[in-house]
Amino acid sequence: MKNVKVVFGNLFFALLACCTTDPVDLPRGAYGEGVLVINEGAFGANDGEIYHYDTERAAMESSIFKRANARPFAGLIQNMRSFGPYYYLVANTGKVEIVRAADFVSVGAINGDLVNSRSLVATEGKLFISDWGEYDENWNNPDSFIAVVDGLEGGPVRMKIAISSRPEGMAIRGGRILVACQQQQLISVINPETETLEKSVPVSGTPFYFFDYENRTYVYARDATSVYLNRLNPVTFELEEVHSFGVENSIYNGNFALSDTGVLFVISNQANEDVVVMLSLNTGTVLEERFFSGNNFYGLGYHEATQTLYVGEHAGWQGNGSVLRVNSAGERVDQLPAGRGPSGFYFP
């Protein structure tokens, strides 16, 4: 998330990229504050990128990966994960690149053997990457897997752990790796030391991502009529409780935002517009059915310090999108430039 500081800067670095393959020298810690905007990129163009919004200067800086490395990212960014000093940019085009969090200079990548990578965790000195695998003739993914890479700065895939079809979000809890598997609506539990699948746990709805609230782990899931928040037992990872909310057509990629007070913001695609719905994890109720409305909503993020909701809109995939900032009253504060398909936000 950044604003408008780079008209001349973009031209300068575009010219520089034509003349050198060395990374641009950036101040250390340049991206340690503010907001990072994940722009997925358009299918076929593979123009995913990360923007940075400097909240102090109200300035948006575009394409920080390209700026730091003098080359485009060249993929569709599905997810960005933070582990230690690195960010891991996971593209569903079978690409993972590792950058230093301080300046976004690339330190490595995964070499081959990925197909449709979705998310990643780092533990035991290894990387574990969820991947849908190839499509079959019926557009199913029967050969999904978790790729294992030795070392936290990338390298070759050493092995693949077979897993239930269409693994999405991943989390590390209680010394185990949890994987949300869409096709069979279950959670797979992997032992990272033995690199084996230990058990599978059915959940309500199609699961996407894990999140924590009040020291409990939840799985965000959905179907055509409802949103489900599945609470897991911290020891057995079995399902303890399910909160069900009547939210129709919640956005397919499961993107949501969570406040420290247990309020969730969810996008619902309706007939003539998109709306942001507010849910309460504490009461299990819908707080507001129409907190904010508009068109082409694609991603959400919540900045706790300023109680500001960030909404990514994709402009109908006709060029670059934008970021709408919304205050606690559901009123738009401003609109910031973004890349293609702004789908998520990270607050360092």
C-alpha positions in Angstrom: 0.0 0.0 0.0 1.6 3.1 -1.1 0.5 6.3 -2.7 1.9 8.4 -5.5 5.6 9.0 -5.0 7.0 7.2 -8.0 6.3 8.7 -11.4 9.9 9.8 -11.8 11.2 7.0 -9.7 9.6 4.3 -11.8 11.1 5.8 -15.0 14.5 6.0 -13.4 14.5 2.4 -12.2 13.0 1.1 -15.5 16.0 2.7 -17.3 18.4 1.3 -14.7 16.9 -2.2 -15.1 17.8 -2.1 -18.8 21.4 -1.4 -18.0 22.4 -3.7 -15.1 21.5 -7.0 -13.5 22.7 -5.8 -10.0 20.1 -5.1 -7.4 19.3 -1.5 -6.6 21.0 -0.4 -3.4 18.1 0.4 -1.0 18.2 1.7 2.6 18.2 -1.2 5.1 14.8 -1.5 6.7 13.0 0.5 4.1 9.9 -1.8 4.3 9.9 -2.4 8.1 6.9 -0.2 8.6 3.8 0.9 6.7 1.7 -1.5 4.6 2.7 -4.0 2.0 0.1 -4.6 -0.8 0.1 -7.9 -2.5 -0.9 -7.5 -6.1 -1.7 -10.9 -7.5 -1.3 -10.1 -11.2 -3.4 -10.9 -14.2 -3.7 -14.4 -15.7 -1.5 -14.7 -18.8 0.5 -11.5 -18.0 2.1 -12.9 -14.8 2.6 -9.4 -13.6 2.2 -9.9 -9.8 4.1 -7.4 -7.7 4.3 -5.9 -4.2 3.6 -2.3 -3.5 4.5 -0.4 -0.3 2.4 2.3 1.4 4.3 4.7 3.6 1.7 5.7 6.2 3.8 8.6 7.5 4.3 10.2 4.2 1.0 9.0 2.6 3.0 7.8 -0.4 2.6 4.6 -2.4 5.7 3.0 -4.0 5.0 0.6 -6.8 6.8 -2.6 -7.8 9.3 -2.9 -5.0 10.4 -6.4 -6.0 11.3 -5.1 -9.5 13.0 -2.0 -8.0 15.1 -4.1 -5.6 16.1 -6.7 -8.1 16.1 -4.9 -11.5 13.7 -7.5 -12.9 10.0 -8.2 -12.7 8.7 -10.9 -10.3 7.1 -12.7 -13.3 4.4 -14.7 -11.7 0.9 -14.7 -10.1 1.3 -14.1 -6.4 -1.0 -16.4 -4.4 0.5 -15.7 -1.0 3.2 -13.9 0.9 4.5 -15.4 4.2 6.9 -14.0 6.7 9.4 -16.2 8.5 12.5 -14.8 10.3 14.3 -12.2 8.2 12.6 -13.3 4.9 9.4 -12.9 3.0 8.3 -15.8 0.8 6.5 -14.9 -2.3 4.4 -17.8 -3.4 3.0 -17.8 -7.0 0.3 -20.2 -8.3 2.4 -20.4 -11.4 4.8 -22.8 -9.7 7.2 -20.2 -8.5 8.5 -19.3 -5.0 11.0 -16.5 -4.4 12.6 -15.6 -1.1 13.5 -11.9 -0.4 15.0 -10.1 2.6 12.2 -8.4 4.5 14.3 -5.3 5.1 14.8 -4.4 1.4 13.1 -7.0 -0.8 16.4 -8.1 -2.4 16.1 -11.7 -3.5 18.2 -14.3 -1.7 17.0 -17.4 -3.4 14.1 -19.4 -5.1 12.7 -22.9 -5.4 14.2 -24.7 -8.3 11.6 -26.5 -10.4 9.1 -29.3 -9.5 6.4 -26.9 -8.4 3.1 -26.7 -10.5 0.4 -24.7 -8.7 2.0 -23.6 -5.5 -0.4 -22.0 -2.9 1.2 -21.4 0.5 4.3 -22.1 2.6 5.7 -22.6 6.1 9.3 -22.7 7.4 10.3 -25.0 10.2 13.0 -27.4 11.2 15.4 -25.6 8.8 13.1 -26.7 5.9 10.4 -25.2 3.7 7.1 -26.9 3.2 5.0 -25.7 0.2 1.4 -26.7 -0.6 0.8 -27.4 -4.3 -2.3 -28.4 -6.1 -0.4 -30.4 -8.7 -1.5 -30.9 -12.3 -5.1 -30.8 -13.5 -6.5 -34.0 -15.0 -8.9 -34.2 -18.0 -11.8 -33.3 -15.7 -10.1 -30.3 -14.1 -9.5 -32.1 -10.8 -6.2 -32.3 -8.9 -5.7 -35.9 -7.8 -1.9 -35.6 -7.4 -1.6 -32.7 -4.9 1.4 -32.6 -2.7 3.5 -30.8 -0.1 7.0 -30.0 -1.5 9.9 -30.2 1.0 13.0 -28.0 0.5 16.1 -28.2 2.7 17.3 -24.7 3.7 15.4 -21.5 4.3 16.8 -19.7 1.3 15.4 -22.0 -1.4 16.9 -24.7 -3.6 15.6 -27.9 -5.2 12.5 -29.8 -4.0 13.9 -32.9 -2.2 10.7 -34.8 -1.8 6.9 -34.5 -2.2 4.4 -35.6 0.5 1.2 -36.8 -1.1 -1.8 -35.0 0.4 -5.6 -34.6 0.0 -6.6 -32.6 -3.2 -6.1 -28.8 -3.4 -4.1 -27.9 -0.3 -4.3 -24.2 0.5 -3.3 -22.3 3.6 -0.7 -23.7 6.1 0.2 -23.1 9.7 2.6 -24.4 12.3 0.9 -25.3 15.6 2.1 -27.6 18.4 5.1 -28.9 16.5 2.9 -29.9 13.6 2.1 -28.5 10.1 -1.6 -27.9 9.5 -2.8 -27.8 5.9 -6.3 -26.7 4.7 -7.3 -29.1 1.9 -10.2 -27.9 -0.2 -11.5 -30.8 -2.2 -12.5 -33.1 0.7 -13.0 -30.3 3.2 -10.5 -31.4 5.8 -7.3 -30.4 7.7 -4.2 -32.5 7.1 -1.7 -32.8 10.0 2.0 -33.3 9.0 4.9 -34.2 11.2 7.7 -31.9 9.9 10.5 -34.1 11.5 9.4 -37.3 9.9 7.9 -35.6 6.9 4.8 -37.8 7.1 1.0 -37.3 7.1 -0.3 -38.2 10.6 -4.0 -37.6 10.4 -6.9 -35.8 8.6 -9.7 -33.9 10.3 -13.0 -33.0 8.5 -14.2 -29.5 8.9 -17.3 -27.5 7.9 -17.2 -25.7 4.6 -14.3 -25.5 2.1 -11.2 -24.5 4.2 -8.8 -21.8 3.1 -6.7 -20.2 5.9 -5.7 -20.5 9.5 -5.8 -17.7 12.0 -5.5 -17.3 15.8 -7.7 -15.4 18.2 -7.4 -15.5 22.0 -4.8 -18.2 21.8 -7.0 -20.6 19.8 -6.6 -21.7 16.2 -9.4 -21.3 13.7 -9.8 -22.4 10.1 -11.7 -20.0 7.8 -14.0 -21.9 5.5 -16.9 -21.1 3.2 -19.5 -22.4 0.8 -22.1 -20.7 -1.4 -24.4 -19.8 1.5 -22.2 -19.4 4.6 -18.9 -18.6 6.2 -17.6 -21.1 8.8 -15.0 -20.5 11.5 -13.8 -23.9 12.7 -12.0 -23.9 16.1 -9.4 -26.6 16.5 -8.3 -28.4 19.7 -4.7 -27.2 20.4 -3.5 -30.7 21.1 -5.4 -33.2 18.9 -6.4 -30.7 16.2 -9.8 -32.2 16.2 -12.8 -29.9 15.6 -14.0 -28.3 18.9 -16.6 -25.7 17.7 -18.0 -24.2 14.5 -19.3 -20.7 14.1 -21.6 -20.5 11.1 -22.6 -17.2 9.5 -25.2 -16.7 6.7 -23.1 -14.9 4.2 -23.9 -15.7 0.6 -21.3 -15.8 -2.2 -18.3 -14.9 0.0 -15.3 -14.3 -2.2 -13.9 -17.5 -3.5 -10.3 -17.0 -2.4 -11.3 -16.8 1.3 -9.8 -13.4 1.8 -10.8 -11.8 5.1 -9.5 -9.4 7.7 -9.5 -9.8 11.5 -9.4 -7.2 14.2 -7.9 -7.6 17.7 -11.5 -7.6 19.1 -12.6 -10.6 17.1 -14.4 -8.7 14.3 -14.0 -10.3 10.9 -14.5 -8.5 7.6 -15.6 -10.6 4.7 -16.4 -9.8 1.1 -19.7 -10.9 -0.3 -20.2 -10.8 -4.1 -23.8 -9.8 -4.6 -26.0 -9.3 -7.7 -25.1 -5.7 -8.5 -22.3 -4.8 -6.1 -19.8 -6.2 -3.6 -20.3 -5.6 0.1 -18.1 -6.0 3.1 -19.9 -7.9 5.9 -18.8 -7.6 9.6 -18.9 -10.8 11.7 -18.3 -11.2 15.4 -16.3 -14.2 16.5 -17.2 -13.5 20.2 -21.0 -13.6 19.7 -21.2 -15.7 16.6 -23.4 -13.1 14.9 -23.4 -10.8 11.8 -22.7 -7.3 13.1 -23.3 -5.5 9.9 -24.5 -6.9 6.6 -23.4 -3.8 4.6 -20.5 -2.2 6.3 -19.1 -1.0 3.0 -20.1 -1.5 -0.6 -18.7 -1.0 -4.1 -17.5 -3.0 -7.0 -14.7 -5.4 -7.9 -13.6 -6.0 -4.3 -10.8 -8.6 -4.2 -8.8 -8.3 -1.0 -9.0 -7.1 2.6 -6.7 -6.0 5.4 -7.2 -4.4 8.7 -4.8 -1.9 10.3 -5.4 -2.1 14.0 -3.5 1.0 15.1 -5.7 3.3 13.0 -8.8 1.1 12.8 -8.7 1.3 9.1 -10.0 -1.3 6.6 -8.0 -1.7 3.4 -10.0 -2.9 0.4 -8.3 -4.0 -2.8 -10.4 -3.6 -6.0 -9.3 -5.1 -9.3 -11.0 -2.6 -11.7 -12.5 -5.4 -13.7 -9.0 -6.6 -14.5 -8.8 -3.8 -17.0 -5.4 -2.5 -16.0 -4.2 -1.7 -12.5 -6.5 -1.7 -9.5 -6.6 0.5 -6.4 -6.8 0.4 -2.7 -9.8 1.9 -0.8 -9.2 2.9 2.8 -12.3 2.8 5.0 -12.7 4.2 8.5 -14.5 2.6 11.5 -17.8 4.3 10.4 -17.7 2.5 7.0 -16.8 5.7 5.1 -14.2 5.8 2.4 -11.2 7.9 3.5 -9.2 7.8 0.2 -8.2 5.8 -2.8 -4.7 4.7 -3.5 -3.1 3.4 -6.7 -2.2 -0.3 -6.8 -1.1 -3.0 -9.2 -3.1 -5.7 -11.0 -5.5 -7.5 -8.7 -4.6 -6.2 -5.2 -5.5 -9.3 -3.1 -4.0 -8.9 0.3 -2.2 -6.7 2.8 0.6 -7.2 5.3 1.3 -4.9 8.2 5.0 -5.3 9.3 
